[in-house]
Amino acid sequence: MNASQVIDRPFGLARAIPVRPVSDPYPALALCPERQISVTVADGQPFIYAPSMASQLTTTAQTTEDSQLDEETENDTD
């Protein structure tokens, strides 16, 4: 990058670099006019049933009361 390129840009973007394109992790979707739901373009399956909707979350909470530590862990899997 030469000096003229730095001067021509706004101050906050003086050292910014272009963003690389990323692939879309979600399947292509379309609206089914009859059922009024989102379906995958590849096979017409309702998007809510697509495997990409699965998630697995773990929540941990710690509470200190009366100088005692209580730790609670909860697993939530779709």
C-alpha positions in Angstrom: 0.0 0.0 0.0 1.5 3.3 -1.0 1.1 6.7 0.7 -1.6 8.0 -1.8 -3.9 5.0 -1.0 -3.7 5.7 2.8 -4.4 9.5 2.3 -7.4 8.9 0.1 -9.3 6.7 2.6 -11.2 7.8 5.7 -9.1 7.8 8.9 -10.9 4.8 10.4 -10.2 2.8 7.2 -6.6 3.8 6.6 -5.3 0.3 7.5 -8.3 -1.8 6.7 -8.0 -4.8 4.5 -10.6 -6.4 2.2 -12.8 -9.1 3.6 -12.4 -12.6 2.1 -15.7 -14.1 0.9 -16.9 -17.1 3.0 -19.1 -20.0 1.9 -22.7 -19.9 3.2 -23.1 -22.6 5.9 -26.9 -22.7 5.5 -28.6 -24.6 2.6 -30.4 -22.5 -0.1 -33.9 -21.8 1.0 -37.2 -21.0 -0.8 -40.7 -20.2 0.3 -43.3 -22.9 -0.4 -46.3 -20.9 -1.5 -48.8 -23.7 -0.7 -47.6 -24.5 2.8 -46.1 -21.0 3.6 -42.9 -22.4 5.1 -39.2 -22.3 4.2 -38.0 -25.3 2.4 -34.6 -26.4 1.1 -34.1 -25.8 -2.6 -32.3 -29.1 -3.1 -35.1 -31.5 -2.0 -38.0 -29.4 -0.9 -37.7 -30.6 2.7 -39.0 -28.2 5.4 -36.1 -26.2 6.7 -37.0 -26.9 10.4 -36.3 -30.6 9.8 -32.9 -29.9 8.2 -29.9 -31.4 10.1 -28.2 -28.0 10.3 -30.8 -26.9 12.9 -29.5 -29.3 15.5 -27.6 -27.6 18.4 -26.0 -28.8 21.6 -25.5 -26.3 24.4 -24.1 -26.6 27.9 -24.8 -24.0 30.6 -22.9 -23.8 33.8 -23.9 -21.5 36.7 -22.0 -20.9 39.9 -23.5 -19.5 43.0 -21.7 -18.6 46.2 -23.8 -18.3 49.3 -22.7 -18.7 53.0 -19.1 -19.2 51.8 -20.1 -22.3 49.9 -19.7 -22.7 46.1 -22.6 -24.4 44.3 -22.1 -25.3 40.6 -25.0 -26.3 38.4 -24.5 -27.7 34.8 -27.4 -28.2 32.3 -27.1 -29.9 28.9 -29.6 -28.9 26.2 -29.6 -30.8 22.9 -32.1 -30.4 20.1 
